[in-house]
């Protein structure tokens, strides 16, 4: 699992850009790293990611992706999301 890094521009911490596998519903890494705030404000783009879970290429738009925050914050966010979904 990649560790969070400071962005080169001195801004927030870098995290892994994630998408949801359309076949399994599991979060998968895209291989891209980004600062969460800068990623949110980036122009709309289209990309493809190979999914190791279902062994297929998934096409996705930036609006469907999110940046996984550093480990501690991510665990709290994941727990809050699970409560909302229940």
Jmol script that loads the backbone (N, CA, C; Angstrom):
load data "model"
ATOM      1  N   UNK A   1       0.837  -1.165   0.000  1.00  0.00           N
ATOM      2  CA  UNK A   1       0.000   0.000   0.000  1.00  0.00           C
ATOM      3  C   UNK A   1       0.889   1.237   0.000  1.00  0.00           C
ATOM      4  N   UNK A   2       0.718   2.181  -0.957  1.00  0.00           N
ATOM      5  CA  UNK A   2       1.595   3.332  -1.033  1.00  0.00           C
ATOM      6  C   UNK A   2       1.380   4.264   0.148  1.00  0.00           C
ATOM      7  N   UNK A   3       2.457   4.887   0.582  1.00  0.00           N
ATOM      8  CA  UNK A   3       2.332   5.828   1.689  1.00  0.00           C
ATOM      9  C   UNK A   3       2.055   7.219   1.155  1.00  0.00           C
ATOM     10  N   UNK A   4       1.430   8.048   1.990  1.00  0.00           N
ATOM     11  CA  UNK A   4       1.128   9.416   1.600  1.00  0.00           C
ATOM     12  C   UNK A   4       2.418  10.217   1.550  1.00  0.00           C
ATOM     13  N   UNK A   5       2.484  11.155   0.630  1.00  0.00           N
ATOM     14  CA  UNK A   5       3.658  11.988   0.480  1.00  0.00           C
ATOM     15  C   UNK A   5       3.218  13.437   0.386  1.00  0.00           C
ATOM     16  N   UNK A   6       4.116  14.347   0.749  1.00  0.00           N
ATOM     17  CA  UNK A   6       3.850  15.763   0.540  1.00  0.00           C
ATOM     18  C   UNK A   6       3.911  16.031  -0.952  1.00  0.00           C
ATOM     19  N   UNK A   7       2.995  16.866  -1.450  1.00  0.00           N
ATOM     20  CA  UNK A   7       3.035  17.191  -2.864  1.00  0.00           C
ATOM     21  C   UNK A   7       4.220  18.089  -3.155  1.00  0.00           C
ATOM     22  N   UNK A   8       4.680  18.073  -4.379  1.00  0.00           N
ATOM     23  CA  UNK A   8       5.861  18.829  -4.756  1.00  0.00           C
ATOM     24  C   UNK A   8       5.632  20.336  -4.688  1.00  0.00           C
ATOM     25  N   UNK A   9       4.382  20.787  -4.705  1.00  0.00           N
ATOM     26  CA  UNK A   9       4.118  22.219  -4.654  1.00  0.00           C
ATOM     27  C   UNK A   9       3.997  22.722  -3.222  1.00  0.00           C
ATOM     28  N   UNK A  10       4.261  21.858  -2.222  1.00  0.00           N
ATOM     29  CA  UNK A  10       4.190  22.270  -0.834  1.00  0.00           C
ATOM     30  C   UNK A  10       2.778  22.257  -0.285  1.00  0.00           C
ATOM     31  N   UNK A  11       1.815  21.781  -1.058  1.00  0.00           N
ATOM     32  CA  UNK A  11       0.425  21.760  -0.633  1.00  0.00           C
ATOM     33  C   UNK A  11       0.123  20.586   0.266  1.00  0.00           C
ATOM     34  N   UNK A  12      -1.063  20.035   0.144  1.00  0.00           N
ATOM     35  CA  UNK A  12      -1.500  18.940   0.982  1.00  0.00           C
ATOM     36  C   UNK A  12      -0.779  17.643   0.678  1.00  0.00           C
ATOM     37  N   UNK A  13      -1.120  16.626   1.429  1.00  0.00           N
ATOM     38  CA  UNK A  13      -0.493  15.321   1.227  1.00  0.00           C
ATOM     39  C   UNK A  13      -1.057  14.646  -0.011  1.00  0.00           C
ATOM     40  N   UNK A  14      -0.197  13.886  -0.649  1.00  0.00           N
ATOM     41  CA  UNK A  14      -0.584  13.140  -1.837  1.00  0.00           C
ATOM     42  C   UNK A  14      -1.232  11.836  -1.401  1.00  0.00           C
ATOM     43  N   UNK A  15      -2.221  11.422  -2.139  1.00  0.00           N
ATOM     44  CA  UNK A  15      -2.880  10.157  -1.882  1.00  0.00           C
ATOM     45  C   UNK A  15      -3.112   9.440  -3.197  1.00  0.00           C
ATOM     46  N   UNK A  16      -3.569   8.207  -3.124  1.00  0.00           N
ATOM     47  CA  UNK A  16      -3.818   7.408  -4.315  1.00  0.00           C
ATOM     48  C   UNK A  16      -5.207   7.709  -4.870  1.00  0.00           C
ATOM     49  N   UNK A  17      -5.279   7.933  -6.179  1.00  0.00           N
ATOM     50  CA  UNK A  17      -6.570   8.123  -6.842  1.00  0.00           C
ATOM     51  C   UNK A  17      -7.213   6.748  -6.971  1.00  0.00           C
ATOM     52  N   UNK A  18      -8.454   6.639  -6.517  1.00  0.00           N
ATOM     53  CA  UNK A  18      -9.171   5.370  -6.478  1.00  0.00           C
ATOM     54  C   UNK A  18     -10.435   5.435  -7.324  1.00  0.00           C
ATOM     55  N   UNK A  19     -10.840   4.274  -7.826  1.00  0.00           N
ATOM     56  CA  UNK A  19     -12.138   4.132  -8.486  1.00  0.00           C
ATOM     57  C   UNK A  19     -12.813   2.882  -7.942  1.00  0.00           C
ATOM     58  N   UNK A  20     -14.079   2.716  -8.269  1.00  0.00           N
ATOM     59  CA  UNK A  20     -14.816   1.527  -7.849  1.00  0.00           C
ATOM     60  C   UNK A  20     -14.898   0.563  -9.027  1.00  0.00           C
ATOM     61  N   UNK A  21     -14.512  -0.685  -8.781  1.00  0.00           N
ATOM     62  CA  UNK A  21     -14.615  -1.716  -9.816  1.00  0.00           C
ATOM     63  C   UNK A  21     -16.098  -1.923 -10.110  1.00  0.00           C
ATOM     64  N   UNK A  22     -16.517  -1.744 -11.358  1.00  0.00           N
ATOM     65  CA  UNK A  22     -17.942  -1.904 -11.670  1.00  0.00           C
ATOM     66  C   UNK A  22     -18.444  -3.347 -11.543  1.00  0.00           C
ATOM     67  N   UNK A  23     -17.545  -4.308 -11.573  1.00  0.00           N
ATOM     68  CA  UNK A  23     -17.958  -5.715 -11.454  1.00  0.00           C
ATOM     69  C   UNK A  23     -18.081  -6.172 -10.010  1.00  0.00           C
ATOM     70  N   UNK A  24     -17.145  -5.729  -9.158  1.00  0.00           N
ATOM     71  CA  UNK A  24     -17.128  -6.207  -7.770  1.00  0.00           C
ATOM     72  C   UNK A  24     -17.569  -5.158  -6.758  1.00  0.00           C
ATOM     73  N   UNK A  25     -17.524  -3.881  -7.149  1.00  0.00           N
ATOM     74  CA  UNK A  25     -17.877  -2.810  -6.220  1.00  0.00           C
ATOM     75  C   UNK A  25     -16.755  -2.438  -5.265  1.00  0.00           C
ATOM     76  N   UNK A  26     -15.595  -3.084  -5.395  1.00  0.00           N
ATOM     77  CA  UNK A  26     -14.473  -2.802  -4.501  1.00  0.00           C
ATOM     78  C   UNK A  26     -13.661  -1.616  -5.006  1.00  0.00           C
ATOM     79  N   UNK A  27     -13.082  -0.860  -4.074  1.00  0.00           N
ATOM     80  CA  UNK A  27     -12.217   0.260  -4.424  1.00  0.00           C
ATOM     81  C   UNK A  27     -10.901  -0.279  -4.954  1.00  0.00           C
ATOM     82  N   UNK A  28     -10.448   0.283  -6.070  1.00  0.00           N
ATOM     83  CA  UNK A  28      -9.171  -0.137  -6.653  1.00  0.00           C
ATOM     84  C   UNK A  28      -8.319   1.097  -6.945  1.00  0.00           C
ATOM     85  N   UNK A  29      -6.997   0.968  -6.797  1.00  0.00           N
ATOM     86  CA  UNK A  29      -6.115   2.100  -7.108  1.00  0.00           C
ATOM     87  C   UNK A  29      -5.938   2.253  -8.607  1.00  0.00           C
ATOM     88  N   UNK A  30      -5.820   3.501  -9.054  1.00  0.00           N
ATOM     89  CA  UNK A  30      -5.617   3.771 -10.474  1.00  0.00           C
ATOM     90  C   UNK A  30      -4.150   3.831 -10.851  1.00  0.00           C
ATOM     91  N   UNK A  31      -3.278   3.909  -9.846  1.00  0.00           N
ATOM     92  CA  UNK A  31      -1.861   4.079 -10.111  1.00  0.00           C
ATOM     93  C   UNK A  31      -1.457   5.544 -10.143  1.00  0.00           C
ATOM     94  N   UNK A  32      -2.428   6.445 -10.028  1.00  0.00           N
ATOM     95  CA  UNK A  32      -2.151   7.885 -10.016  1.00  0.00           C
ATOM     96  C   UNK A  32      -2.137   8.386  -8.584  1.00  0.00           C
ATOM     97  N   UNK A  33      -1.257   9.344  -8.292  1.00  0.00           N
ATOM     98  CA  UNK A  33      -1.245  10.007  -6.995  1.00  0.00           C
ATOM     99  C   UNK A  33      -1.610  11.465  -7.202  1.00  0.00           C
ATOM    100  N   UNK A  34      -2.337  12.035  -6.246  1.00  0.00           N
ATOM    101  CA  UNK A  34      -2.753  13.426  -6.365  1.00  0.00           C
ATOM    102  C   UNK A  34      -3.085  13.990  -4.996  1.00  0.00           C
ATOM    103  N   UNK A  35      -3.043  15.298  -4.896  1.00  0.00           N
ATOM    104  CA  UNK A  35      -3.527  16.011  -3.726  1.00  0.00           C
ATOM    105  C   UNK A  35      -5.052  16.089  -3.863  1.00  0.00           C
ATOM    106  N   UNK A  36      -5.778  15.780  -2.806  1.00  0.00           N
ATOM    107  CA  UNK A  36      -7.236  15.701  -2.871  1.00  0.00           C
ATOM    108  C   UNK A  36      -7.871  16.992  -3.394  1.00  0.00           C
ATOM    109  N   UNK A  37      -7.479  18.134  -2.857  1.00  0.00           N
ATOM    110  CA  UNK A  37      -8.086  19.408  -3.267  1.00  0.00           C
ATOM    111  C   UNK A  37      -7.760  19.751  -4.718  1.00  0.00           C
ATOM    112  N   UNK A  38      -6.530  19.525  -5.128  1.00  0.00           N
ATOM    113  CA  UNK A  38      -6.166  19.814  -6.518  1.00  0.00           C
ATOM    114  C   UNK A  38      -6.872  18.854  -7.469  1.00  0.00           C
ATOM    115  N   UNK A  39      -7.047  17.588  -7.058  1.00  0.00           N
ATOM    116  CA  UNK A  39      -7.732  16.622  -7.908  1.00  0.00           C
ATOM    117  C   UNK A  39      -9.192  17.035  -8.113  1.00  0.00           C
ATOM    118  N   UNK A  40      -9.841  17.486  -7.032  1.00  0.00           N
ATOM    119  CA  UNK A  40     -11.238  17.935  -7.132  1.00  0.00           C
ATOM    120  C   UNK A  40     -11.408  19.086  -8.113  1.00  0.00           C
ATOM    121  N   UNK A  41     -10.421  19.959  -8.183  1.00  0.00           N
ATOM    122  CA  UNK A  41     -10.536  21.129  -9.050  1.00  0.00           C
ATOM    123  C   UNK A  41      -9.900  20.917 -10.422  1.00  0.00           C
ATOM    124  N   UNK A  42      -9.422  19.723 -10.699  1.00  0.00           N
ATOM    125  CA  UNK A  42      -8.800  19.456 -12.000  1.00  0.00           C
ATOM    126  C   UNK A  42      -9.867  19.385 -13.090  1.00  0.00           C
ATOM    127  N   UNK A  43      -9.463  19.631 -14.336  1.00  0.00           N
ATOM    128  CA  UNK A  43     -10.423  19.524 -15.439  1.00  0.00           C
ATOM    129  C   UNK A  43     -10.936  18.088 -15.574  1.00  0.00           C
ATOM    130  N   UNK A  44     -12.095  17.961 -16.161  1.00  0.00           N
ATOM    131  CA  UNK A  44     -12.675  16.628 -16.375  1.00  0.00           C
ATOM    132  C   UNK A  44     -11.776  15.872 -17.348  1.00  0.00           C
ATOM    133  N   UNK A  45     -11.491  14.630 -17.033  1.00  0.00           N
ATOM    134  CA  UNK A  45     -10.710  13.804 -17.947  1.00  0.00           C
ATOM    135  C   UNK A  45     -11.213  12.372 -17.888  1.00  0.00           C
ATOM    136  N   UNK A  46     -10.831  11.613 -18.875  1.00  0.00           N
ATOM    137  CA  UNK A  46     -11.222  10.218 -19.046  1.00  0.00           C
ATOM    138  C   UNK A  46      -9.956   9.379 -18.966  1.00  0.00           C
ATOM    139  N   UNK A  47     -10.031   8.223 -18.317  1.00  0.00           N
ATOM    140  CA  UNK A  47      -8.857   7.357 -18.194  1.00  0.00           C
ATOM    141  C   UNK A  47      -9.277   5.891 -18.167  1.00  0.00           C
ATOM    142  N   UNK A  48      -8.297   5.032 -18.254  1.00  0.00           N
ATOM    143  CA  UNK A  48      -8.499   3.585 -18.155  1.00  0.00           C
ATOM    144  C   UNK A  48      -7.562   3.046 -17.083  1.00  0.00           C
ATOM    145  N   UNK A  49      -8.051   2.057 -16.348  1.00  0.00           N
ATOM    146  CA  UNK A  49      -7.245   1.420 -15.309  1.00  0.00           C
ATOM    147  C   UNK A  49      -7.451  -0.080 -15.393  1.00  0.00           C
ATOM    148  N   UNK A  50      -6.357  -0.830 -15.319  1.00  0.00           N
ATOM    149  CA  UNK A  50      -6.459  -2.288 -15.287  1.00  0.00           C
ATOM    150  C   UNK A  50      -6.762  -2.718 -13.859  1.00  0.00           C
ATOM    151  N   UNK A  51      -7.790  -3.520 -13.683  1.00  0.00           N
ATOM    152  CA  UNK A  51      -8.227  -3.987 -12.366  1.00  0.00           C
ATOM    153  C   UNK A  51      -7.630  -5.372 -12.098  1.00  0.00           C
ATOM    154  N   UNK A  52      -6.855  -5.449 -11.029  1.00  0.00           N
ATOM    155  CA  UNK A  52      -6.253  -6.732 -10.662  1.00  0.00           C
ATOM    156  C   UNK A  52      -7.280  -7.696 -10.075  1.00  0.00           C
ATOM    157  N   UNK A  53      -8.409  -7.178  -9.621  1.00  0.00           N
ATOM    158  CA  UNK A  53      -9.429  -8.039  -9.022  1.00  0.00           C
ATOM    159  C   UNK A  53     -10.159  -8.842 -10.090  1.00  0.00           C
ATOM    160  N   UNK A  54     -10.671  -8.168 -11.120  1.00  0.00           N
ATOM    161  CA  UNK A  54     -11.441  -8.892 -12.146  1.00  0.00           C
ATOM    162  C   UNK A  54     -10.686  -9.037 -13.469  1.00  0.00           C
ATOM    163  N   UNK A  55      -9.415  -8.591 -13.487  1.00  0.00           N
ATOM    164  CA  UNK A  55      -8.552  -8.765 -14.659  1.00  0.00           C
ATOM    165  C   UNK A  55      -9.129  -8.127 -15.922  1.00  0.00           C
ATOM    166  N   UNK A  56      -9.673  -6.909 -15.777  1.00  0.00           N
ATOM    167  CA  UNK A  56     -10.250  -6.204 -16.919  1.00  0.00           C
ATOM    168  C   UNK A  56      -9.850  -4.733 -16.853  1.00  0.00           C
ATOM    169  N   UNK A  57      -9.899  -4.064 -18.005  1.00  0.00           N
ATOM    170  CA  UNK A  57      -9.679  -2.620 -18.050  1.00  0.00           C
ATOM    171  C   UNK A  57     -10.998  -1.922 -17.764  1.00  0.00           C
ATOM    172  N   UNK A  58     -10.955  -0.932 -16.885  1.00  0.00           N
ATOM    173  CA  UNK A  58     -12.140  -0.139 -16.565  1.00  0.00           C
ATOM    174  C   UNK A  58     -11.926   1.280 -17.062  1.00  0.00           C
ATOM    175  N   UNK A  59     -12.903   1.811 -17.764  1.00  0.00           N
ATOM    176  CA  UNK A  59     -12.864   3.184 -18.229  1.00  0.00           C
ATOM    177  C   UNK A  59     -13.608   4.031 -17.219  1.00  0.00           C
ATOM    178  N   UNK A  60     -13.070   5.222 -16.919  1.00  0.00           N
ATOM    179  CA  UNK A  60     -13.681   6.063 -15.905  1.00  0.00           C
ATOM    180  C   UNK A  60     -13.405   7.539 -16.166  1.00  0.00           C
ATOM    181  N   UNK A  61     -14.286   8.379 -15.615  1.00  0.00           N
ATOM    182  CA  UNK A  61     -14.122   9.820 -15.665  1.00  0.00           C
ATOM    183  C   UNK A  61     -13.634  10.293 -14.299  1.00  0.00           C
ATOM    184  N   UNK A  62     -12.923  11.392 -14.276  1.00  0.00           N
ATOM    185  CA  UNK A  62     -12.372  11.932 -13.033  1.00  0.00           C
ATOM    186  C   UNK A  62     -13.461  12.136 -11.983  1.00  0.00           C
ATOM    187  N   UNK A  63     -14.661  12.516 -12.382  1.00  0.00           N
ATOM    188  CA  UNK A  63     -15.738  12.766 -11.401  1.00  0.00           C
ATOM    189  C   UNK A  63     -16.152  11.486 -10.664  1.00  0.00           C
ATOM    190  N   UNK A  64     -15.806  10.319 -11.201  1.00  0.00           N
ATOM    191  CA  UNK A  64     -16.133   9.040 -10.560  1.00  0.00           C
ATOM    192  C   UNK A  64     -15.049   8.585  -9.583  1.00  0.00           C
ATOM    193  N   UNK A  65     -13.916   9.276  -9.578  1.00  0.00           N
ATOM    194  CA  UNK A  65     -12.767   8.871  -8.764  1.00  0.00           C
ATOM    195  C   UNK A  65     -12.656   9.730  -7.509  1.00  0.00           C
ATOM    196  N   UNK A  66     -11.848   9.268  -6.576  1.00  0.00           N
ATOM    197  CA  UNK A  66     -11.566  10.030  -5.363  1.00  0.00           C
ATOM    198  C   UNK A  66     -10.125   9.761  -4.955  1.00  0.00           C
ATOM    199  N   UNK A  67      -9.608  10.638  -4.109  1.00  0.00           N
ATOM    200  CA  UNK A  67      -8.251  10.469  -3.607  1.00  0.00           C
ATOM    201  C   UNK A  67      -8.328   9.878  -2.212  1.00  0.00           C
ATOM    202  N   UNK A  68      -7.710   8.722  -2.043  1.00  0.00           N
ATOM    203  CA  UNK A  68      -7.655   8.080  -0.731  1.00  0.00           C
ATOM    204  C   UNK A  68      -6.703   8.886   0.139  1.00  0.00           C
ATOM    205  N   UNK A  69      -7.212   9.334   1.250  1.00  0.00           N
ATOM    206  CA  UNK A  69      -6.443  10.177   2.158  1.00  0.00           C
ATOM    207  C   UNK A  69      -5.408   9.348   2.905  1.00  0.00           C
ATOM    208  N   UNK A  70      -4.483  10.023   3.592  1.00  0.00           N
ATOM    209  CA  UNK A  70      -3.517   9.278   4.414  1.00  0.00           C
ATOM    210  C   UNK A  70      -4.232   8.301   5.337  1.00  0.00           C
ATOM    211  N   UNK A  71      -3.580   7.230   5.655  1.00  0.00           N
ATOM    212  CA  UNK A  71      -4.167   6.065   6.334  1.00  0.00           C
ATOM    213  C   UNK A  71      -5.101   6.395   7.505  1.00  0.00           C
ATOM    214  N   UNK A  72      -4.700   7.245   8.438  1.00  0.00           N
ATOM    215  CA  UNK A  72      -5.533   7.502   9.613  1.00  0.00           C
ATOM    216  C   UNK A  72      -6.850   8.166   9.225  1.00  0.00           C
ATOM    217  N   UNK A  73      -6.779   9.194   8.393  1.00  0.00           N
ATOM    218  CA  UNK A  73      -7.990   9.896   7.964  1.00  0.00           C
ATOM    219  C   UNK A  73      -8.863   8.973   7.126  1.00  0.00           C
ATOM    220  N   UNK A  74      -8.243   8.128   6.287  1.00  0.00           N
ATOM    221  CA  UNK A  74      -8.989   7.239   5.405  1.00  0.00           C
ATOM    222  C   UNK A  74      -9.806   6.235   6.214  1.00  0.00           C
ATOM    223  N   UNK A  75      -9.219   5.697   7.282  1.00  0.00           N
ATOM    224  CA  UNK A  75      -9.948   4.733   8.115  1.00  0.00           C
ATOM    225  C   UNK A  75     -11.165   5.386   8.757  1.00  0.00           C
ATOM    226  N   UNK A  76     -11.017   6.629   9.239  1.00  0.00           N
ATOM    227  CA  UNK A  76     -12.153   7.330   9.844  1.00  0.00           C
ATOM    228  C   UNK A  76     -13.224   7.598   8.792  1.00  0.00           C
ATOM    229  N   UNK A  77     -12.810   8.003   7.589  1.00  0.00           N
ATOM    230  CA  UNK A  77     -13.758   8.277   6.505  1.00  0.00           C
ATOM    231  C   UNK A  77     -14.480   6.990   6.091  1.00  0.00           C
ATOM    232  N   UNK A  78     -13.756   5.896   6.001  1.00  0.00           N
ATOM    233  CA  UNK A  78     -14.349   4.616   5.623  1.00  0.00           C
ATOM    234  C   UNK A  78     -15.388   4.173   6.648  1.00  0.00           C
ATOM    235  N   UNK A  79     -15.089   4.346   7.936  1.00  0.00           N
ATOM    236  CA  UNK A  79     -16.031   3.987   8.989  1.00  0.00           C
ATOM    237  C   UNK A  79     -17.283   4.842   8.925  1.00  0.00           C
ATOM    238  N   UNK A  80     -17.123   6.143   8.668  1.00  0.00           N
ATOM    239  CA  UNK A  80     -18.268   7.043   8.557  1.00  0.00           C
ATOM    240  C   UNK A  80     -19.122   6.666   7.354  1.00  0.00           C
ATOM    241  N   UNK A  81     -18.484   6.319   6.225  1.00  0.00           N
ATOM    242  CA  UNK A  81     -19.213   5.922   5.029  1.00  0.00           C
ATOM    243  C   UNK A  81     -20.000   4.644   5.272  1.00  0.00           C
ATOM    244  N   UNK A  82     -19.406   3.686   5.995  1.00  0.00           N
ATOM    245  CA  UNK A  82     -20.091   2.419   6.288  1.00  0.00           C
ATOM    246  C   UNK A  82     -21.332   2.673   7.137  1.00  0.00           C
ATOM    247  N   UNK A  83     -21.248   3.602   8.061  1.00  0.00           N
ATOM    248  CA  UNK A  83     -22.404   3.936   8.896  1.00  0.00           C
ATOM    249  C   UNK A  83     -23.518   4.566   8.073  1.00  0.00           C
ATOM    250  N   UNK A  84     -23.150   5.426   7.120  1.00  0.00           N
ATOM    251  CA  UNK A  84     -24.140   6.072   6.255  1.00  0.00           C
ATOM    252  C   UNK A  84     -24.811   5.070   5.342  1.00  0.00           C
ATOM    253  N   UNK A  85     -24.073   4.081   4.895  1.00  0.00           N
ATOM    254  CA  UNK A  85     -24.595   3.092   3.953  1.00  0.00           C
ATOM    255  C   UNK A  85     -25.472   2.045   4.637  1.00  0.00           C
ATOM    256  N   UNK A  86     -25.325   1.904   5.945  1.00  0.00           N
ATOM    257  CA  UNK A  86     -26.068   0.866   6.674  1.00  0.00           C
ATOM    258  C   UNK A  86     -27.530   1.207   6.834  1.00  0.00           C
TER     259      UNK A  86
END
end "model"
wireframe off; spacefill off
backbone 0.3
color backbone group
